[in-house]
């Protein structure tokens, strides 16, 4: 073999060895729970170091004093940084008074004594609606397009928006874990229902990416407080929840959900480019060892299946005081999603509706027939499932992710 060819082969071999060795080191590190959680939640990756000041919401495009930062205390001792966004129509009616308010820099000492809380709990001109939003991994409460979402939602009549940074994110204390983030989500929703006293049939919970897993768990926690799919650490913090009847909210909206963290990791690409466990698909045994050692598994499909069945036999729970149906699930996914493929929504559909005898065919319509789960390979589509005594479930695959904002506002 010519010397140049030998040299080239040697360089290629060395390059492959370095790549394989580097990948093996990364996999070894990912077996450590703390490293896994850092990689999964990416809670330290944000733009605070560039000078972002979350206590100045005007810097993120909001009107003066439209947003009120405040803190929430979790039952296990963490402090969560939260935002309340006033609806645009409410702000417009009280703009002069709001702009004239003098507020301290930082979270208010007691949100319940603010004018924002008074307007949240007022029935003027009508009882408020609340959207609780749970964002994805990385960043902070005002990162990227998250503020665009808040503004779009707050543009709806008398619709207040509440959101938090989970423990370890942004200005919140602590470090993220699955049980911890479910506790954080439950803390916010419990605050809305018990402190602000907003009835569940006027609350919509929206989650995006990681936030869909939190939303699914929180929805199940209120629908079935004793469910063993909720970590015991979280259930033990709210023993009183177990004494209540199942609670259904106006709706649960999941944007780019995933079936479970282990299933997602097998196809997940960081930034849509760099795969994590995808190279191990030909070696299921090794992939199985790695996924089995994940401390946080986020079994969303299982939780949504349990949620779907939690109200069976209690159809009255799924009716609001106005007689309209509540408790619905809406799952939205873009066929162009490079991080969480739309197949994850298909997997959730298959789990919720129950597998049939043929691939992709499932039981569970009100007529007792067979249901073909949504198939994104055919392009954008909608599947609306209405079964008596169960929450309405709508699966929607769209062309572009940004479409989901318009879809939410049209429901």
VEXDREN-2710 file (C-alpha; in Angstrom, 1 decimal):
% VEXDREN-2710
k/r/px/py/pz
1/UNK/0.0/0.0/0.0
2/UNK/1.4/3.4/-0.9
3/UNK/2.7/5.5/2.0
4/UNK/0.1/8.2/1.5
5/UNK/-2.7/5.7/1.6
6/UNK/-1.3/4.1/4.7
7/UNK/-1.0/7.5/6.4
8/UNK/-4.6/8.3/5.5
9/UNK/-5.9/5.0/6.8
10/UNK/-3.9/5.6/10.0
11/UNK/-5.4/9.1/10.4
12/UNK/-8.9/7.8/9.9
13/UNK/-8.4/5.0/12.4
14/UNK/-7.1/7.5/15.0
15/UNK/-10.0/9.8/14.3
16/UNK/-12.5/7.0/14.7
17/UNK/-10.8/5.8/17.9
18/UNK/-10.9/9.3/19.4
19/UNK/-14.6/9.7/18.5
20/UNK/-15.5/6.3/19.9
21/UNK/-13.5/6.9/23.0
22/UNK/-15.0/10.4/23.5
23/UNK/-18.5/9.0/23.0
24/UNK/-17.8/6.2/25.6
25/UNK/-16.6/8.8/28.1
26/UNK/-19.7/10.8/27.6
27/UNK/-21.9/7.8/28.1
28/UNK/-19.9/6.9/31.2
29/UNK/-20.5/10.4/32.6
30/UNK/-24.2/10.2/31.8
31/UNK/-24.5/7.2/34.1
32/UNK/-23.9/9.7/37.0
33/UNK/-27.3/11.1/38.1
34/UNK/-26.0/14.6/38.7
35/UNK/-24.5/14.7/35.2
36/UNK/-27.7/13.2/33.7
37/UNK/-29.8/15.8/35.3
38/UNK/-27.5/18.6/34.2
39/UNK/-27.8/17.3/30.6
40/UNK/-31.5/16.7/30.7
41/UNK/-32.7/19.9/32.4
42/UNK/-29.9/22.2/31.2
43/UNK/-31.0/24.5/34.0
44/UNK/-27.7/26.4/34.2
45/UNK/-27.8/27.2/30.5
46/UNK/-29.4/30.7/30.2
47/UNK/-28.6/34.3/29.4
48/UNK/-28.6/35.7/32.9
49/UNK/-24.8/36.1/32.6
50/UNK/-25.4/38.4/29.7
51/UNK/-27.3/40.8/32.0
52/UNK/-30.9/39.6/31.8
53/UNK/-32.8/41.1/34.7
54/UNK/-36.0/39.1/35.2
55/UNK/-37.2/41.7/37.6
56/UNK/-37.6/44.2/34.8
57/UNK/-40.2/42.6/32.5
58/UNK/-40.4/45.8/30.5
59/UNK/-37.0/44.8/29.0
60/UNK/-38.8/41.7/27.5
61/UNK/-41.4/43.7/25.7
62/UNK/-44.2/44.1/28.4
63/UNK/-45.9/47.3/29.4
64/UNK/-44.9/49.0/32.6
65/UNK/-46.2/47.0/35.6
66/UNK/-48.1/44.5/33.4
67/UNK/-46.0/41.8/34.9
68/UNK/-45.6/41.3/38.6
69/UNK/-42.7/39.1/39.8
70/UNK/-43.3/37.3/43.0
71/UNK/-42.0/34.2/45.0
72/UNK/-43.8/31.0/45.9
73/UNK/-42.7/28.7/48.7
74/UNK/-42.9/25.0/48.1
75/UNK/-43.9/22.6/50.9
76/UNK/-40.3/21.2/50.9
77/UNK/-38.7/24.5/51.4
78/UNK/-37.7/25.8/48.0
79/UNK/-38.4/29.3/46.7
80/UNK/-39.8/29.6/43.2
81/UNK/-39.6/32.7/41.1
82/UNK/-42.9/33.4/39.4
83/UNK/-44.5/35.9/37.0
84/UNK/-48.1/37.1/36.8
85/UNK/-49.0/38.7/33.5
86/UNK/-52.1/40.9/33.4
87/UNK/-54.5/40.5/30.5
88/UNK/-54.1/43.2/27.9
89/UNK/-57.7/44.3/28.1
90/UNK/-57.5/44.6/31.9
91/UNK/-54.3/46.5/31.7
92/UNK/-55.7/48.9/29.2
93/UNK/-58.7/49.7/31.4
94/UNK/-56.4/50.5/34.4
95/UNK/-53.3/51.7/32.5
96/UNK/-53.0/55.1/34.2
97/UNK/-53.2/53.6/37.7
98/UNK/-50.8/50.8/36.9
99/UNK/-48.2/53.0/35.3
100/UNK/-48.3/55.3/38.3
101/UNK/-47.6/52.5/40.8
102/UNK/-44.2/52.5/42.4
103/UNK/-42.8/49.0/42.9
104/UNK/-39.6/47.8/44.5
105/UNK/-37.0/46.2/42.2
106/UNK/-37.4/42.4/42.6
107/UNK/-40.3/40.1/43.6
108/UNK/-43.1/41.8/45.6
109/UNK/-43.1/40.9/49.3
110/UNK/-46.8/39.8/49.3
111/UNK/-48.5/39.3/45.9
112/UNK/-51.9/39.0/47.6
113/UNK/-51.7/42.7/48.6
114/UNK/-51.0/44.0/45.0
115/UNK/-53.4/45.5/42.6
116/UNK/-52.5/42.7/40.2
117/UNK/-53.9/40.1/42.6
118/UNK/-57.0/42.2/43.2
119/UNK/-57.7/42.2/39.5
120/UNK/-57.0/38.5/39.2
121/UNK/-59.5/37.7/41.9
122/UNK/-62.1/40.3/40.8
123/UNK/-65.2/39.5/38.9
124/UNK/-65.0/42.9/37.1
125/UNK/-66.1/42.8/34.3
126/UNK/-66.3/39.0/34.5
127/UNK/-64.6/36.1/36.5
128/UNK/-61.0/35.8/35.4
129/UNK/-59.6/32.9/33.4
130/UNK/-56.1/31.7/34.2
131/UNK/-53.5/30.0/32.0
132/UNK/-50.8/28.2/33.9
133/UNK/-47.8/27.7/31.7
134/UNK/-44.8/25.4/32.2
135/UNK/-41.8/26.0/30.0
136/UNK/-39.3/23.6/28.6
137/UNK/-35.7/22.8/29.7
138/UNK/-32.9/25.3/29.7
139/UNK/-33.2/29.0/30.0
140/UNK/-35.4/31.0/32.4
141/UNK/-38.9/32.2/32.6
142/UNK/-38.3/35.0/30.0
143/UNK/-36.0/33.1/27.7
144/UNK/-36.4/33.3/23.9
145/UNK/-40.0/33.1/22.6
146/UNK/-41.5/32.3/25.9
147/UNK/-42.5/35.9/26.5
148/UNK/-44.2/35.9/23.0
149/UNK/-46.4/33.0/24.3
150/UNK/-47.3/34.9/27.4
151/UNK/-48.2/38.0/25.4
152/UNK/-50.3/36.0/23.0
153/UNK/-52.2/34.3/25.8
154/UNK/-52.7/37.5/27.7
155/UNK/-54.2/39.1/24.6
156/UNK/-57.3/37.0/25.2
157/UNK/-60.2/38.7/27.2
158/UNK/-59.6/38.7/30.9
159/UNK/-57.0/35.9/30.7
160/UNK/-54.3/36.0/33.3
161/UNK/-51.0/34.1/32.8
162/UNK/-49.0/32.6/35.6
163/UNK/-45.7/30.9/35.1
164/UNK/-42.7/29.8/37.2
165/UNK/-39.0/29.0/37.0
166/UNK/-38.6/25.5/38.4
167/UNK/-36.2/24.8/41.2
168/UNK/-32.6/25.3/40.0
169/UNK/-33.8/27.5/37.0
170/UNK/-33.4/31.2/36.8
171/UNK/-33.7/32.9/40.2
172/UNK/-35.4/29.8/41.9
173/UNK/-33.5/27.9/44.6
174/UNK/-32.7/24.2/44.7
175/UNK/-31.7/21.6/42.0
176/UNK/-34.1/19.9/39.6
177/UNK/-35.4/16.4/40.0
178/UNK/-38.5/14.7/38.6
179/UNK/-40.2/14.7/42.0
180/UNK/-39.1/18.3/42.7
181/UNK/-40.4/19.7/39.4
182/UNK/-43.8/18.0/39.9
183/UNK/-43.9/19.5/43.4
184/UNK/-43.1/22.9/41.8
185/UNK/-46.0/22.6/39.3
186/UNK/-48.4/21.4/42.0
187/UNK/-47.4/24.3/44.2
188/UNK/-48.3/26.8/41.5
189/UNK/-51.6/25.2/40.6
190/UNK/-52.5/24.7/44.3
191/UNK/-51.8/28.4/44.9
192/UNK/-54.1/29.4/42.0
193/UNK/-57.0/27.3/43.3
194/UNK/-56.5/27.9/47.1
195/UNK/-55.0/31.3/47.5
196/UNK/-56.4/33.1/44.4
197/UNK/-59.5/30.8/44.6
198/UNK/-59.9/30.4/40.9
199/UNK/-62.2/27.4/40.2
200/UNK/-60.5/24.6/38.2
201/UNK/-63.1/25.0/35.4
202/UNK/-61.5/28.4/34.7
203/UNK/-57.9/27.1/34.6
204/UNK/-56.0/25.9/31.5
205/UNK/-52.6/24.2/32.0
206/UNK/-50.2/24.5/29.1
207/UNK/-46.8/22.8/28.9
208/UNK/-44.1/22.8/26.2
209/UNK/-41.4/20.2/25.8
210/UNK/-40.3/19.4/29.4
211/UNK/-43.3/21.4/30.6
212/UNK/-45.6/18.8/29.0
213/UNK/-44.2/16.1/31.3
214/UNK/-44.8/18.4/34.3
215/UNK/-48.3/19.3/33.1
216/UNK/-49.2/15.6/32.7
217/UNK/-48.0/14.8/36.1
218/UNK/-49.7/17.7/37.8
219/UNK/-53.0/16.9/35.9
220/UNK/-52.8/13.3/37.2
221/UNK/-51.9/14.5/40.7
222/UNK/-55.2/16.4/40.9
223/UNK/-57.2/13.8/39.1
224/UNK/-56.0/10.9/41.2
225/UNK/-53.9/12.1/44.2
226/UNK/-53.2/8.6/45.3
227/UNK/-51.7/7.5/41.9
228/UNK/-48.4/5.6/42.4
229/UNK/-47.3/7.2/39.1
230/UNK/-46.7/10.4/41.2
231/UNK/-43.5/10.2/43.2
232/UNK/-44.1/9.4/46.8
233/UNK/-42.0/12.4/47.8
234/UNK/-44.6/14.7/46.1
235/UNK/-47.7/12.8/47.3
236/UNK/-46.5/13.0/50.9
237/UNK/-46.3/16.8/50.7
238/UNK/-50.1/17.1/50.0
239/UNK/-51.8/14.5/52.2
240/UNK/-55.0/16.6/52.0
241/UNK/-55.2/16.1/48.2
242/UNK/-56.1/12.5/48.8
243/UNK/-59.2/13.5/50.7
244/UNK/-60.6/15.5/47.8
245/UNK/-62.7/14.4/44.9
246/UNK/-61.0/14.1/41.5
247/UNK/-60.3/17.6/40.1
248/UNK/-60.5/18.3/36.4
249/UNK/-59.3/21.6/34.9
250/UNK/-60.8/23.4/31.9
251/UNK/-58.1/21.9/29.7
252/UNK/-54.6/20.5/29.5
253/UNK/-52.6/21.5/26.4
254/UNK/-49.3/19.8/25.6
255/UNK/-47.0/21.2/22.9
256/UNK/-44.3/18.9/21.7
257/UNK/-44.8/16.2/24.3
258/UNK/-42.8/13.0/24.7
259/UNK/-43.9/9.5/25.8
260/UNK/-41.1/9.0/28.3
261/UNK/-37.6/10.2/28.8
262/UNK/-36.0/6.8/28.0
263/UNK/-37.9/6.5/24.7
264/UNK/-37.0/10.1/23.8
265/UNK/-33.3/9.7/24.5
266/UNK/-33.1/6.9/22.0
267/UNK/-33.9/9.4/19.2
268/UNK/-33.1/12.8/20.8
269/UNK/-30.6/15.0/19.0
270/UNK/-29.3/18.1/20.8
271/UNK/-30.2/21.0/18.7
272/UNK/-31.6/18.6/16.2
273/UNK/-28.1/17.5/15.2
274/UNK/-26.0/15.8/17.9
275/UNK/-27.5/12.4/18.9
276/UNK/-27.2/11.1/22.5
277/UNK/-28.2/7.4/22.4
278/UNK/-29.1/7.1/18.7
279/UNK/-25.8/5.4/17.8
280/UNK/-26.7/2.6/20.3
281/UNK/-30.0/1.6/18.6
282/UNK/-28.2/-1.4/17.0
283/UNK/-27.2/-2.4/20.5
284/UNK/-30.5/-2.5/22.5
285/UNK/-28.9/-4.3/25.5
286/UNK/-26.5/-1.5/26.1
287/UNK/-29.1/1.2/25.4
288/UNK/-31.4/-0.6/27.9
289/UNK/-28.8/-0.5/30.6
290/UNK/-28.3/3.2/30.2
291/UNK/-32.0/4.1/30.1
292/UNK/-32.8/1.8/33.0
293/UNK/-30.3/3.8/35.1
294/UNK/-32.0/7.1/34.5
295/UNK/-33.1/8.5/37.9
296/UNK/-35.9/10.6/36.3
297/UNK/-38.0/8.8/33.7
298/UNK/-40.9/11.1/33.2
299/UNK/-43.5/8.4/32.2
300/UNK/-45.9/10.9/30.5
301/UNK/-47.7/8.4/28.3
302/UNK/-48.5/6.2/31.4
303/UNK/-49.6/9.3/33.3
304/UNK/-51.9/10.5/30.5
305/UNK/-53.3/7.0/30.2
306/UNK/-54.1/7.1/33.9
307/UNK/-55.5/10.6/33.7
308/UNK/-57.8/9.5/30.8
309/UNK/-59.2/6.8/33.0
310/UNK/-59.3/8.7/36.3
311/UNK/-62.8/10.1/35.7
312/UNK/-64.4/6.9/34.6
313/UNK/-67.6/6.6/36.6
314/UNK/-67.5/10.2/37.6
315/UNK/-68.8/12.1/34.5
316/UNK/-70.0/14.9/36.6
317/UNK/-66.4/15.9/37.3
318/UNK/-66.0/16.6/33.6
319/UNK/-68.8/19.2/33.6
320/UNK/-68.3/22.8/34.6
321/UNK/-70.8/25.0/36.4
322/UNK/-71.9/26.3/33.0
323/UNK/-72.6/22.7/31.9
324/UNK/-69.7/22.7/29.4
325/UNK/-67.3/19.8/29.2
326/UNK/-63.9/20.2/30.9
327/UNK/-60.8/18.1/31.5
328/UNK/-59.9/17.9/27.8
329/UNK/-56.4/17.0/26.6
330/UNK/-54.9/18.6/23.5
331/UNK/-51.6/17.4/22.1
332/UNK/-49.9/19.5/19.4
333/UNK/-46.7/18.6/17.5
334/UNK/-44.9/19.9/14.5
335/UNK/-43.7/17.6/11.8
336/UNK/-40.6/19.8/11.6
337/UNK/-39.7/19.4/15.3
338/UNK/-36.0/18.5/15.2
339/UNK/-35.6/18.0/19.0
340/UNK/-38.7/15.9/19.9
341/UNK/-40.0/14.0/16.9
342/UNK/-43.8/13.9/16.3
343/UNK/-43.6/10.1/16.6
344/UNK/-43.6/10.8/20.4
345/UNK/-47.2/12.1/20.1
346/UNK/-48.1/9.1/18.1
347/UNK/-46.8/6.9/20.9
348/UNK/-48.8/8.7/23.4
349/UNK/-51.9/8.3/21.3
350/UNK/-51.3/4.6/21.1
351/UNK/-51.0/4.4/24.9
352/UNK/-54.0/6.5/25.7
353/UNK/-56.4/4.7/23.4
354/UNK/-55.0/1.2/24.0
355/UNK/-53.3/-1.1/21.6
356/UNK/-55.4/-3.2/19.2
357/UNK/-54.5/-6.4/17.4
358/UNK/-52.9/-4.7/14.4
359/UNK/-50.1/-2.2/14.4
360/UNK/-51.4/1.3/14.6
361/UNK/-55.0/0.2/15.2
362/UNK/-56.6/0.9/18.6
363/UNK/-59.8/0.4/20.5
364/UNK/-61.7/3.0/22.4
365/UNK/-64.3/5.0/20.5
366/UNK/-67.8/5.7/21.9
367/UNK/-69.1/3.3/19.3
368/UNK/-66.8/0.6/20.5
369/UNK/-65.2/0.4/17.1
370/UNK/-61.5/0.6/16.1
371/UNK/-59.5/3.8/16.0
372/UNK/-56.5/4.5/13.7
373/UNK/-54.1/6.7/15.7
374/UNK/-52.9/9.9/14.0
375/UNK/-50.0/9.3/11.6
376/UNK/-47.7/12.3/11.0
377/UNK/-46.0/10.6/8.1
378/UNK/-49.0/11.7/6.0
379/UNK/-48.4/15.3/7.0
380/UNK/-50.5/17.6/9.2
381/UNK/-53.7/16.2/10.6
382/UNK/-56.1/16.2/13.5
383/UNK/-57.7/13.4/15.5
384/UNK/-60.5/14.2/17.9
385/UNK/-61.6/11.5/20.3
386/UNK/-64.8/11.9/22.3
387/UNK/-65.8/9.0/24.5
388/UNK/-68.7/9.2/27.0
389/UNK/-67.5/9.5/30.6
390/UNK/-63.9/10.4/29.6
391/UNK/-62.1/13.6/28.8
392/UNK/-62.1/14.7/25.2
393/UNK/-58.7/14.1/23.6
394/UNK/-57.4/15.9/20.5
395/UNK/-54.2/15.0/18.7
396/UNK/-53.0/17.6/16.2
397/UNK/-49.9/17.5/14.0
398/UNK/-49.1/20.8/12.4
399/UNK/-46.6/21.9/9.7
400/UNK/-44.9/24.6/11.7
401/UNK/-44.5/24.8/15.5
402/UNK/-45.6/28.4/15.6
403/UNK/-49.0/27.4/14.5
404/UNK/-49.9/26.1/17.9
405/UNK/-50.4/29.7/19.3
406/UNK/-53.1/30.3/16.8
407/UNK/-54.6/26.9/17.4
408/UNK/-54.8/27.6/21.1
409/UNK/-56.5/30.9/20.7
410/UNK/-59.1/29.4/18.4
411/UNK/-60.3/26.7/20.8
END
